[in-house]
């Protein structure tokens, strides 16, 4: 259960980041942590969110998987933060979280926001080599089938078997 | 904790390589095969390299839009809107002949992702020739990490973009030479080495990347004012820029 709580915390922080996405025009400087743009008080809203989430009555919505593991959804309590109201739905299969989505998100100014789990994308800009960057996939200018990116992608595909 | 092996599928299509990476266990592998078959249908329908494709025949006047699959009309409408969004920099007629390729691949990738979502997947990534649509996170609490191939240093990455439900498209000259045509001049656009756009939906993100790359030095201001779209560029001299909303982390 601890892992569930941590995951919700991270996602709520990501959501708070979304609220400031492209609205401040104040980029973080290079070297800052992705979450460093959050005010310190944002940290206090996250534990509240997790606590309420675990205290909310479970709301199983049945199995979506043909496998023996049953998938259940849990609706967290709507949490008031300084940024607005946030409500999260968790989907858990066995002990594995398979989805975290938002069912409610109201910005601090009272406007309803499109329900959207997109966290603000972060640019990591370092001296990077593909082997050390721990990437999931590669974006590059249209590459041909013999391009190096394809090779890199195929290596990623092979390495993806865990 | 039971680890479930992700499903990976790599397929050559549309003259490039598609990679489908499904991280959650709920998707039937047969659904992924359906997506692959659908991608080949898109290729056969929209290809400008195949003289018998619907788009080739439409371009020669042998078919009307009404004769074609409904998706063809949908794409042409999309092209018109993208042309308006980009001040004419995006065009379905980049060289005067019908060629909606600039939107078809990104659209096909986003549609493939939508099909996987409908099949129950909440965590996957579809990469077609370096244009990427991610759904959800790579793992619970861990956003996708998309490396940006360095256009001037093969094998290196210029940056990594992390995000949830993120679409990433890069336009440039690195691999195929100057293949982006400025429709205003019918000449190759060459001011940037590569331009990466980041947003939510790949159909628009990819087409915008193509159009903005053709804008050259004007791309930055244009991307900056596009809601929901961020950009990162590598210039031919190796310098880089990014839009203000693209936060930098470590």
Contacts between the chains, C-beta under 8 A, distances in Angstrom:
chain1	res1	chain2	res2	distance
A	3	B	140	8.0
A	6	B	141	6.9
A	7	B	140	4.9
A	7	B	141	4.4
A	10	B	141	4.3
A	11	B	141	6.7
A	14	B	143	7.6
A	14	B	164	6.5
A	21	B	245	6.4
A	22	B	227	7.2
A	22	B	228	7.3
A	22	B	230	7.4
A	22	B	244	8.0
A	22	B	245	3.8
A	25	B	244	5.1
A	25	B	245	7.4
A	26	B	244	7.7
A	27	B	242	7.8
A	27	B	244	5.3
A	27	B	245	7.3
A	27	B	246	7.0
A	27	B	247	5.6
A	27	B	248	6.4
A	28	B	247	4.7
A	28	B	248	5.6
A	28	B	249	6.9
A	29	B	248	6.9
A	30	B	248	4.9
A	30	B	250	7.9
A	31	B	248	7.8
A	31	B	250	5.7
A	32	B	247	7.9
A	32	B	248	6.9
A	32	B	249	6.5
A	32	B	250	7.1
A	33	B	249	6.1
A	33	B	250	6.4
A	34	B	162	7.3
A	34	B	247	6.8
A	34	B	249	3.8
A	34	B	250	7.9
A	37	B	247	6.4
A	64	B	26	6.3
A	64	B	120	6.0
A	65	B	25	7.4
A	65	B	26	5.1
A	65	B	120	7.9
A	67	B	25	7.2
A	69	B	2	7.9
A	71	B	26	7.3
A	91	B	122	7.4
A	93	B	25	7.2
A	93	B	26	7.5
A	94	B	2	6.3
A	95	B	1	5.9
A	95	B	2	7.4
A	96	B	1	7.1
A	96	B	2	6.8
A	96	B	4	7.4
A	96	B	25	8.0
A	96	B	140	7.6
A	97	B	140	4.1
A	97	B	141	8.0
A	98	B	24	5.2
A	98	B	25	7.7
A	98	B	26	6.8
A	98	B	122	6.2
A	98	B	123	7.5
A	98	B	140	7.9
A	99	B	24	7.7
A	99	B	122	4.1
A	99	B	123	7.6
A	99	B	136	6.7
A	100	B	140	6.9
A	101	B	122	7.8
A	116	B	165	7.3
A	116	B	200	7.5
A	117	B	136	7.2
A	117	B	164	5.9
A	117	B	165	5.7
A	118	B	163	7.0
A	118	B	164	5.5
A	118	B	165	4.4
A	118	B	166	6.8
A	118	B	200	5.7
A	119	B	143	6.2
A	119	B	163	6.3
A	119	B	164	4.3
A	120	B	163	7.4
A	120	B	245	7.7
A	120	B	247	6.2
A	121	B	161	5.4
A	121	B	162	6.6
A	121	B	163	3.5
A	121	B	166	5.2
A	121	B	198	4.8
A	121	B	230	6.4
A	121	B	246	6.6
A	121	B	247	7.9
A	122	B	143	7.7
A	122	B	161	7.1
A	122	B	162	4.8
A	122	B	163	6.9
A	122	B	246	7.8
A	122	B	247	5.4
A	122	B	248	7.2
A	122	B	249	4.3
A	123	B	159	5.5
A	123	B	160	7.6
A	123	B	161	5.8
A	123	B	232	5.9
A	123	B	242	5.9
A	123	B	246	4.7
A	123	B	247	6.8
A	123	B	248	5.1
A	123	B	249	7.2
A	124	B	145	7.9
A	124	B	159	6.2
A	124	B	160	4.1
A	124	B	161	7.3
A	124	B	162	6.5
A	124	B	248	7.4
A	124	B	249	5.6
A	124	B	250	6.7
A	125	B	158	7.7
A	125	B	159	4.6
A	125	B	160	7.9
A	125	B	240	7.4
A	125	B	242	7.9
A	125	B	248	5.9
A	126	B	159	8.0
A	126	B	160	8.0
A	126	B	250	7.3
A	128	B	147	7.4
A	128	B	156	6.5
A	128	B	157	4.2
A	128	B	158	7.6
A	128	B	159	7.2
A	128	B	160	6.6
A	129	B	155	7.3
A	129	B	156	5.9
A	129	B	157	7.0
A	130	B	147	6.1
A	130	B	155	6.4
A	130	B	156	6.9
A	130	B	157	5.4
A	133	B	145	7.3
A	133	B	147	5.6
A	133	B	157	5.6
A	133	B	160	5.6
A	134	B	145	6.4
A	135	B	145	4.6
A	135	B	146	6.6
A	135	B	147	3.8
A	135	B	157	7.3
A	135	B	160	5.9
A	136	B	21	7.2
A	136	B	125	6.2
A	136	B	134	7.9
A	136	B	138	5.0
A	136	B	144	5.1
A	136	B	145	5.0
A	136	B	146	6.8
A	137	B	19	7.0
A	137	B	21	6.9
A	137	B	125	5.3
A	137	B	127	4.9
A	137	B	132	5.5
A	137	B	134	7.6
A	137	B	144	7.1
A	137	B	145	7.9
A	137	B	146	5.5
A	137	B	147	7.2
A	138	B	127	7.2
A	138	B	130	6.4
A	138	B	132	8.0
A	138	B	146	7.2
A	138	B	147	4.7
A	138	B	148	7.8
A	138	B	149	5.7
A	138	B	157	7.8
A	139	B	127	7.7
A	139	B	130	5.2
A	139	B	131	6.7
A	139	B	132	5.1
A	139	B	146	5.3
A	139	B	147	7.1
A	139	B	148	5.5
A	139	B	149	6.9
A	139	B	161	7.6
A	139	B	168	4.4
A	139	B	169	6.7
A	139	B	170	4.6
A	139	B	196	6.1
A	140	B	130	4.0
A	140	B	148	7.1
A	140	B	149	3.1
A	140	B	151	7.6
A	140	B	170	5.3
A	140	B	172	7.5
A	140	B	174	6.6
A	140	B	175	7.0
A	140	B	194	7.4
A	141	B	130	6.5
A	141	B	149	7.2
A	141	B	151	6.1
A	141	B	170	5.4
A	141	B	171	6.2
A	141	B	172	3.2
A	141	B	173	6.5
A	141	B	174	4.4
A	141	B	175	5.4
A	141	B	176	7.2
A	141	B	194	5.2
A	142	B	16	6.8
A	142	B	129	5.2
A	142	B	130	6.2
A	142	B	171	7.7
A	142	B	175	6.3
A	142	B	176	5.6
A	142	B	179	7.0
A	143	B	16	6.8
A	143	B	17	8.0
A	143	B	129	6.1
A	143	B	130	5.5
A	143	B	149	7.7
A	143	B	174	7.8
A	143	B	175	4.3
A	143	B	176	7.6
A	144	B	15	7.6
A	144	B	16	7.0
A	144	B	175	6.0
A	144	B	176	6.4
A	145	B	12	6.2
A	145	B	15	7.5
A	145	B	16	6.5
A	145	B	17	6.0
A	147	B	175	5.0
A	148	B	149	7.9
A	148	B	154	5.3
A	148	B	155	6.1
A	149	B	130	5.8
A	149	B	149	5.3
A	149	B	175	7.4
A	150	B	17	5.0
A	152	B	149	7.9
A	152	B	155	8.0
A	153	B	10	7.6
A	153	B	17	6.7
A	153	B	19	5.5
A	153	B	127	6.6
A	154	B	10	6.6
A	156	B	19	8.0
A	157	B	8	4.8
A	157	B	10	5.6
A	157	B	19	6.1
A	157	B	21	7.3
A	160	B	6	5.5
A	160	B	8	5.4
A	160	B	21	6.4
A	161	B	5	5.7
A	161	B	6	7.4
A	161	B	8	7.4
A	162	B	3	5.8
A	162	B	5	6.3
A	162	B	6	7.1
